[in-house]
Amino acid sequence: MRWSTFLSRNQHNVIIEGVESEAHKKWLQGMEWFAIQGHYWKEVSIEQLVKEEITV
């Protein structure tokens, strides 16, 4: 199993890599900000991602 690397910056949790299992997803609850290509994005569901307009 691949594990994620965690860093702390500006009081936000930064997750590198991805969620590997339901247990991992549960463990990550409460960490609402993720780093994607150097930018911070609020977590959204797959349903929100496939919509034309996304409000975050």
JOVEN-V123953 format. One record per residue. RES is the residue in one small letter. PHI is phi in whole degrees, 0 to 359 (999 if undefined). Layout:
res=RES phi=PHI
res=RES phi=PHI
This chain:
res=m phi=999
res=r phi=276
res=w phi=256
res=s phi=273
res=t phi=257
res=f phi=247
res=l phi=230
res=s phi=239
res=r phi=214
res=n phi=52
res=q phi=63
res=h phi=244
res=n phi=274
res=v phi=250
res=i phi=248
res=i phi=255
res=e phi=93
res=g phi=218
res=v phi=279
res=e phi=262
res=s phi=203
res=e phi=297
res=a phi=297
res=h phi=295
res=k phi=300
res=k phi=297
res=w phi=296
res=l phi=275
res=q phi=304
res=g phi=95
res=m phi=261
res=e phi=273
res=w phi=248
res=f phi=235
res=a phi=263
res=i phi=230
res=q phi=51
res=g phi=82
res=h phi=242
res=y phi=266
res=w phi=228
res=k phi=288
res=e phi=299
res=v phi=226
res=s phi=283
res=i phi=298
res=e phi=298
res=q phi=291
res=l phi=294
res=v phi=270
res=k phi=287
res=e phi=295
res=e phi=247
res=i phi=242
res=t phi=250
res=v phi=242
